[in-house]
Amino acid sequence: MRQDLDTLKQEVESGLKGHGFVVFRGQFRGGEGLGEIYWDAERYPQPHDFLEAAATLGVKVIVFHDRILTDSVLTEAVEKLDALQMPRDEYREIERSIRKLEGFAGFTCSLQLSFDYENNTYLYEARTSWYEEFLSLLDDLDDALDAADGPADEPGPLGGYFSNN
């Protein structure tokens, strides 16, 4: 996957205009599960194909969402890390992973296109690999924070280990 999705974002915006879609700049959609159908972006990575399918169905409105990595998101990740009690080496390793992402601040890290058709939501998503790794790290931090808030006699979900993914 690309390190930055800005070029793809420009291509998508041109494709949307070319097909004559009404573009609704919406929030990230998905996660409810029911009636969601995800495009196989691994085997068919071109969003043009997704837009062709929508045009063939007669869809008029495409919901477009893009996410840019911001310094504030990285700061929040460090604050979550600071809230945890962990060995210094483990802390530094995770902090280094977060700090490496500072070079990507301002880059487009995620794109999503979606449309509704016959009671289903059809979605196309593209994310950079570094953003996928960051989301995994955030999940680990959230799980560790949740475990820290739980009963003291229960072991944490990570057993003191954070993935480098």
N, C-alpha and C positions, 0 to 999 in steps of 0.2 A: 504494500500500500504506500501511497505517496506520503512524504513528510508534511505536506501542507496541501490543503484541499482548495486553495484559492483559485487555481486554474480550473479545476473541475466545477467550482461554484460559478465561474464566469461562463463555462460551457453550458451548464444547466440553465442559467438565466437566459442565454441566447436560445436554447432549445425551447424554453417555455414561451418566449416571444414568437419563435418560428411556428409553433403549433397553435398560437392564438389562445393559449390558456389564460384564464383570469388567475392571477397569482395572489394567494392569501398568505401573508407573512405571519405564520402562526408559531405557537409553542411546540415543543417536542411532543409527539403523539405516540401512543403505544403503551404497552405494559399492562393493559387490562386483560388481554388474552382472547376474549371472546370476539369473534368476527374480525380478527386481525389476520391479514395475509401478507407475509413478508416476501419481497422479491429476492430471488436467489442471486444476490450481488457477488457471491464468490464465483459462480460459474458464468454469470452474465453481468459483469461489472459496469457496463455502460448505462448511465441513466437515460440516455436517448431511447433505449429499448423499452424501458419502463414508461416513458412519456408516449412512445408509439402505441403501446398497449392501451394507455388511458385515452388517447385520441381515437383509437379504433372503437372503443366502447362509447364514445360520445361524451366523455367527461369534459366539463367546462372549467371547473375550479381545481387547482392544485394547491395544497398547503405546502409551503416551503419554509423550512427551518434550517438555520445554520448556527453553529456554535463556534465561538472564538475563545481560545484559552486566554484567560485573564490573570493578571498578577493577584487579584483578590481571591481567586479560586485556589491558587497555589499557597497563598497566605493562610487560607482556611485549613488546608491540608496540614501545614506546619503547626497550626494551633491545635488540631486534633492530635497530632503526634505529641505535642507538648503536654497534653492532658493525660497521657498514658505514662505509667511507671514501667520502665523497661531497662535492660542493661544498656550501658553507654554505647557499646559497639553496634548493637542492634539499632539503637536510636540513630546513630551517625549514618549507618547504611541506608536507612529509610530516608533520612533527611537529604542525603546526597542524591537519592533517586528523585526526590521532589525538586531539589535545586537544579538538577540537570534539565528539567523541563522549563526553567526560566527562559532558556533560549528560544522556546516555542511560543512564548507569550505574544499575543497578537496574531497568531496563525489560526486559520480555520482548521478545526480539528474534527468536526462532525457536520454532515449534511443529511437532511431527511426530506424526502418528498412523499406526499401521501394524497390519496383521494378516497372518497366514499362512493361506493357503487353497490346497489342492491343489498343494503344492510351489512356490508362488509367494509372494512377499512384496509386499503392496499398501501403498503409502505415500501419505500426504497431507502436504505441507509448506507452511508459510507463514513468510515472513521479511520483516522490514522492509527498506525500500530502503537505509536507512543501514547496516544490518548487512551487506547484500549488498556495499555499497561497502567496508566494513571488511574483509570476507573477501577481496575482490579486492586490497586493499592488503597484507594479510598474505601472500597468494600472491606478490605482487611482492617483498616483503621476503625471503620464504623463497627465492625464485629467485635473488635477488641474493646472499644469504648462501651458497647452494650454489655459485654461480659464483665467489664470492670464495675458497671452499675448493678450487676446481679448479685446473688448471694455469694459471700466470701468463700464458702466451702465448695463451690463448683469451679472446675478448671475452665479456663478460657477456651474459646473455639479454636485458637491457633496454637495453644500449648506453648506460648512464648516464641513462636516462629512466624515471621512474616515472609511471604513469597517475594521473590525478586521479579515476578512477572509483571 
